[in-house]
Amino acid sequence: MPRLMLVGNWLVLIGIISLGGYWFRRLRHQPATSWGWFGLIVLLGGVASWLVGNPYFG
């Protein structure tokens, strides 16, 4: 597995965890807008890194 795909996998994992924390805080009615944007940006960056590092797409 290329190194960029591995980095993409970790970024996707961090993004999913951040979005999960965002939704958990939203359920408890606490402001957490920066977590949502951070998670979304990291998740999209991870998907882009994975696609660029994938030999079938890149």
C-alpha positions as CSV (number, residue, x, y, z in Angstrom):
1,M,0.0,0.0,0.0
2,P,1.5,3.4,-1.0
3,R,2.4,5.7,1.8
4,L,-0.1,8.4,0.7
5,M,-2.9,5.9,1.0
6,L,-1.8,5.1,4.5
7,V,-1.8,8.8,5.4
8,G,-5.2,9.1,3.8
9,N,-6.6,6.3,5.9
10,W,-5.4,7.9,9.1
11,L,-6.8,11.3,8.1
12,V,-10.2,9.7,7.3
13,L,-10.1,8.0,10.7
14,I,-9.3,11.3,12.5
15,G,-12.0,13.1,10.5
16,I,-14.6,10.4,11.4
17,I,-13.7,10.7,15.1
18,S,-13.9,14.5,15.0
19,L,-17.3,14.4,13.3
20,G,-18.5,11.9,15.9
21,G,-17.4,14.2,18.7
22,Y,-19.1,17.1,16.9
23,W,-22.4,15.2,16.7
24,F,-22.1,14.0,20.3
25,R,-21.7,17.6,21.5
26,R,-24.6,18.7,19.3
27,L,-26.8,16.1,20.9
28,R,-25.8,17.5,24.4
29,H,-26.6,21.1,23.1
30,Q,-23.1,22.4,23.5
31,P,-21.4,24.6,20.8
32,A,-18.9,22.6,18.8
33,T,-18.8,24.2,15.4
34,S,-15.0,24.3,15.0
35,W,-14.9,20.5,15.6
36,G,-17.4,20.0,12.8
37,W,-15.4,22.0,10.3
38,F,-12.2,20.5,11.4
39,G,-13.6,16.9,11.0
40,L,-15.1,17.7,7.6
41,I,-11.9,19.2,6.3
42,V,-9.7,16.4,7.6
43,L,-12.1,13.8,6.3
44,L,-12.1,15.3,2.8
45,G,-8.3,15.7,2.8
46,G,-8.0,12.0,3.8
47,V,-10.3,10.9,1.0
48,A,-8.4,13.0,-1.5
49,S,-5.0,11.7,-0.2
50,W,-6.3,8.1,-0.5
51,L,-7.6,8.6,-4.1
52,V,-4.3,10.3,-5.2
53,G,-2.2,7.6,-3.6
54,N,-4.4,4.8,-5.0
55,P,-2.6,3.4,-8.1
56,Y,-6.0,2.8,-9.8
57,F,-7.1,6.4,-9.5
58,G,-3.9,8.4,-9.3
